[in-house]
Amino acid sequence: MKRKSLAFALVTALTLLAPLAVQADWDRGGGRERTIVARADAFWPYHLRLADGRILELHRGTIINPTGMTPRWGMLLRIWGHRGEDGAFIADRIDLIRRGRGERDEDGGR
């Protein structure tokens, strides 16, 4: 039982530290895969600006989950992508982690 508790604590700690490692990985070069967790600030075709001012590029085939979602101000997102040849971050997949501040469910609830 103690081993299960220890394993759970270790996995939880690593999960909480992962966003810090992701942020540090942003400025490194190369074309390998990266993950970013951040709040959306603005979205327009093929571009997403994050709350910290970074701008990501999207491409045909970028997956946005849940299907049909449009990233909007305040939404917390997990973004998988890679660094392009010009140094820009190119998003391959965007997942909504939770609704942003003041956003309502489709039935009108908060």
C-alpha contacts under 8 A as a table, 3 or more apart, distances in Angstrom:
res1	aa1	res2	aa2	distance
1	M	4	K	5.25
1	M	5	S	6.43
2	K	5	S	5.07
2	K	6	L	6.07
3	R	6	L	5.02
3	R	7	A	5.99
4	K	7	A	5.08
4	K	8	F	6.06
5	S	8	F	5.09
5	S	9	A	6.14
6	L	9	A	5.09
6	L	10	L	6.16
7	A	10	L	5.09
7	A	11	V	6.18
8	F	11	V	5.19
8	F	12	T	6.08
9	A	12	T	5.08
9	A	13	A	6.11
10	L	13	A	5.15
10	L	14	L	6.22
11	V	14	L	5.18
11	V	15	T	6.11
12	T	15	T	5.09
12	T	16	L	6.30
13	A	16	L	5.21
13	A	17	L	6.27
14	L	17	L	5.08
14	L	18	A	6.06
15	T	18	A	5.33
15	T	19	P	7.85
16	L	19	P	6.79
17	L	20	L	5.51
17	L	21	A	6.71
18	A	21	A	5.19
18	A	22	V	6.20
19	P	22	V	4.92
19	P	23	Q	6.23
19	P	36	I	7.07
19	P	37	V	6.31
20	L	23	Q	5.27
20	L	24	A	6.44
21	A	24	A	5.14
21	A	25	D	6.25
22	V	25	D	5.03
22	V	26	W	6.60
22	V	34	R	7.11
22	V	35	T	6.05
22	V	36	I	5.82
22	V	37	V	7.75
23	Q	26	W	5.46
23	Q	36	I	6.77
24	A	27	D	6.94
25	D	28	R	5.60
25	D	34	R	7.48
26	W	34	R	7.78
29	G	83	R	7.11
29	G	87	G	7.21
30	G	83	R	6.28
30	G	84	G	7.96
31	G	82	H	5.56
31	G	83	R	4.81
31	G	84	G	6.23
31	G	85	E	7.46
32	R	82	H	5.61
32	R	83	R	6.83
33	E	80	W	7.06
33	E	81	G	5.55
33	E	82	H	4.65
33	E	83	R	7.58
34	R	80	W	5.77
34	R	81	G	5.43
34	R	82	H	5.65
35	T	78	R	6.91
35	T	79	I	5.51
35	T	80	W	4.50
35	T	81	G	6.43
36	I	77	L	7.96
36	I	78	R	5.70
36	I	79	I	5.04
36	I	80	W	6.52
37	V	76	L	7.21
37	V	77	L	5.65
37	V	78	R	4.48
37	V	79	I	6.29
38	A	50	L	6.58
38	A	51	A	7.25
38	A	76	L	5.73
38	A	77	L	5.52
38	A	78	R	6.70
39	R	50	L	5.76
39	R	51	A	5.45
39	R	73	W	7.45
39	R	74	G	5.53
39	R	75	M	5.36
39	R	76	L	4.40
39	R	77	L	5.94
40	A	43	F	7.66
40	A	48	L	7.20
40	A	49	R	6.27
40	A	50	L	4.54
40	A	51	A	5.55
40	A	71	P	6.57
40	A	72	R	6.03
40	A	73	W	5.13
40	A	74	G	5.42
40	A	75	M	5.36
40	A	76	L	6.48
40	A	77	L	6.96
41	D	48	L	7.64
41	D	49	R	5.44
41	D	50	L	4.92
41	D	51	A	4.72
41	D	72	R	6.62
41	D	73	W	4.42
41	D	74	G	6.24
42	A	48	L	5.97
42	A	49	R	5.11
42	A	50	L	6.97
42	A	71	P	7.55
42	A	72	R	6.03
42	A	73	W	5.74
43	F	47	H	6.03
43	F	48	L	4.58
43	F	49	R	6.28
43	F	70	T	7.77
43	F	71	P	6.22
43	F	72	R	6.45
44	W	47	H	5.42
44	W	48	L	6.48
45	P	58	L	7.95
46	Y	57	E	5.67
46	Y	58	L	4.39
46	Y	59	H	5.99
47	H	55	I	6.72
47	H	56	L	5.63
47	H	57	E	4.67
47	H	58	L	5.61
48	L	55	I	5.63
48	L	56	L	5.13
48	L	57	E	6.51
48	L	58	L	7.45
48	L	71	P	7.95
49	R	53	G	6.20
49	R	54	R	5.75
49	R	55	I	4.31
49	R	56	L	6.26
50	L	53	G	5.41
50	L	54	R	5.37
50	L	55	I	6.23
50	L	56	L	7.80
51	A	54	R	7.47
51	A	74	G	7.82
55	I	89	F	7.88
56	L	88	A	6.93
56	L	89	F	5.37
56	L	90	I	5.94
56	L	91	A	6.57
57	E	88	A	7.10
57	E	89	F	6.24
57	E	90	I	4.75
57	E	91	A	6.04
58	L	62	T	6.01
58	L	90	I	5.75
58	L	91	A	5.15
58	L	92	D	6.98
59	H	62	T	5.48
59	H	90	I	7.42
59	H	91	A	7.32
59	H	92	D	7.40
61	G	92	D	7.35
62	T	91	A	6.50
62	T	92	D	4.64
62	T	93	R	5.38
62	T	94	I	7.55
63	I	67	T	7.89
63	I	92	D	6.30
63	I	93	R	4.50
63	I	94	I	6.11
64	I	67	T	5.87
64	I	68	G	7.20
64	I	69	M	6.54
64	I	70	T	7.74
64	I	93	R	5.86
64	I	94	I	4.75
64	I	95	D	5.98
65	N	68	G	7.30
65	N	69	M	6.46
65	N	93	R	7.80
65	N	94	I	6.15
65	N	95	D	4.73
65	N	96	L	6.25
66	P	69	M	5.71
66	P	95	D	6.82
66	P	96	L	6.89
71	P	75	M	6.63
71	P	96	L	7.89
72	R	75	M	5.91
73	W	100	G	7.10
74	G	99	R	7.54
74	G	100	G	4.33
74	G	101	R	5.94
75	M	96	L	7.00
75	M	97	I	7.74
75	M	98	R	6.57
75	M	99	R	5.27
75	M	100	G	4.10
75	M	101	R	7.56
76	L	96	L	6.21
76	L	97	I	5.50
76	L	98	R	5.78
76	L	99	R	6.72
76	L	100	G	6.38
77	L	94	I	6.57
77	L	95	D	5.62
77	L	96	L	4.79
77	L	97	I	5.36
77	L	98	R	7.58
78	R	94	I	5.83
78	R	95	D	5.20
78	R	96	L	6.57
78	R	97	I	6.55
79	I	91	A	6.41
79	I	92	D	7.55
79	I	93	R	5.77
79	I	94	I	4.51
79	I	95	D	6.41
80	W	91	A	5.86
80	W	92	D	5.69
80	W	93	R	5.12
80	W	94	I	6.44
81	G	89	F	6.78
81	G	90	I	5.40
81	G	91	A	4.21
81	G	92	D	4.73
81	G	93	R	6.67
82	H	89	F	5.72
82	H	90	I	5.39
82	H	91	A	6.70
82	H	92	D	7.56
83	R	86	D	7.95
83	R	87	G	5.67
83	R	88	A	5.65
83	R	89	F	4.54
83	R	90	I	5.96
84	G	87	G	5.19
84	G	88	A	5.31
84	G	89	F	6.08
84	G	90	I	6.25
85	E	88	A	7.41
91	A	94	I	7.09
96	L	99	R	7.34
99	R	103	E	6.22
100	G	103	E	5.70
102	G	110	R	7.37
103	E	110	R	6.78
104	R	107	D	7.75
104	R	108	G	5.52
104	R	109	G	5.57
104	R	110	R	4.82
105	D	108	G	5.22
105	D	109	G	5.21
105	D	110	R	5.92
106	E	109	G	7.40
